[in-house]
Amino acid sequence: MKKLIFVIAFLVIGLISEAQINDHALGVRLGGGNYFGGELSYQKALGSSNRIELDFGFSGKKDYSRLAVIGIYQWHWNLSQGLNWYAGPGGSVGLYSDKGNNGYLNIALGGQVGIEYNFNDNGVPLLLSLDVRPMWDFLGDNPGLGWGVALGIRYTWN
């Protein structure tokens, strides 16, 4: 019973604790699912515990390429000083092409869950994150669930 009370208390404290969110963060998000790629990433605080993330992504291989614009709304919770976790819904619009010159428009809905460390608490304007972004693709040559893990490195300012 004591363990259950401890777990519930830890979760409640985590949910009501607000993470320190930087007004602005700009950088890259590297990773992906089936194909390694990158995203130019911008984050803008909307309040003391939420923000919006806008990304411009690109990836591909020898016979395949992708460009996408992604938007995610995020809620933040503090785990300890500088360490936060976040989650939220979002969507993307993408253009895909293959070697056969077949082009596809893609629309996807999903979300993002991740953990980040804010080095601003140590006087360094840097934010490192690791997240997963599952998205359900509705159009294109391969509709269905897709996801990937990515590392984010962003410069922050207020």
N, C-alpha and C positions, 0 to 999 in steps of 0.2 A: 504494500500500500504506500509506503514511504517513497518508493521508486516512482510510482505513478504520479504522486503529488509533485515530486521533483521535476519530472518530465513536463507535466502540465504547466508548472510555474515557469520553467525555462522557455517553453513555447509562448506563453503569454507575454513574458518580458521581451522576447525577441520580436513579437508582433507589435508591441506598443513602443519599442525603442525606434527612434528615427535615425536614419543614417545621415551623415553629413554629405550633402550633394553639392558638387561644384556648379556654379552658374553655367559654365561652358566647358566642354572637353572635345578635343579634336585629335584624331589619330587614325589608326588602322585596326582592322579586325582581320586576322589571318587564320585560315583553316578551311573547313568545308566538309561535305559528305563524300560523294563519289569522286569529286574533282577538287583538287586544291585550288584555292583562289584567295582573293583579298577584297576588302571593302574599305573605302574611305568612310570614316565614321565621325559623326557629329552628335553630341549630346547637349541638350538644353534643359536646365532645371525648370520645372513648372510650379514647384512648391518645396516645402522642406523635406518631403519624403517621396516625391515622384518626379519623373522627367520623361522627355521624349528622345528617342534615338532615331536618327535618320542616316541611312547608309546607302552608298553607291557601290555595288558589287560587280566584280568581274572574275571569271574563271574559265577554264577550258583545258583541252588536250589538243593533240594533233588534229583530230577530226571534229572538234566540238568547241563551241564558245558560248558564253552566257554573259549578259549584262542585266543588272537588276537594280531597282530602287526599292528599299525596304524601310518601313516605318514601324517602330515599336513603342508602345506606352509602357513605362516601367514603374513599379512600386519598389521602394527600398526599405530594408530592415537592417539594423546594426547588430553584428554578432559580437564584436569587441572593437576597441579603438582602431579605426582605419579599415577594419574588415567588415564587409557588408555582403548581403545577398540580395538579389532582385529577381522579379518575375513580372511578366505582363503580356498582353495580347498585341498582335500586330498583323501586318500583311505586306505583300510585295507584288510588284509588277515587273516582269522580266521579258527579255528578248533572247531567244535561243536560236542557234543555227548549227547545222552540221555540214560535213564535207560535200554532201549532195546538194548544197544550196537550199535545203529545206529550212524555212524560218518559222518560228513558232512564237506566239504571244502567250505568256503565262501569267495567271493571277493566282495568288496563294494567300491563305489565311492560316494563322497559327499563333505562336508565341515564343517567348524566350525565358530561360531560367539560367541564372549564373551567380558567380561569386566574384568579388573584386576586392582589391586592396588599394586604398587611397593613401598615397605617400605624402599628401599635403600635411598630414599630422606630423610628419618628420621634416617639414620645410621644403619638400621637393614637389614641384607641380606635375606629378605623374600618377596615372591611374592604370593599374593592370587588372585585367579581367579574364575569366575563363567561363564560357557559357555554351549552352546547347540551344538550338533554335529549330524545333520541329515545325514544319509548314505543310499544309495540305494543298497540293497543286491542283487546280481545276481545269486548266487548258494545256495544250501542247501535245507532244508525242508521248509523254510518260506521266499522265496524271496520277495522283495518289500522294501518300505520305513520304516526305523527304526531310532529312535533318542532317545537321553537321555540328561538330564541336569546333570552337574557335578561340583564339587568344587575342585579346584586345590590348593595345598599347596606345594611351592617349595623353596628350598634354592638356593640363587644366588651367583655367583662369577664372577670376570673378569679375 
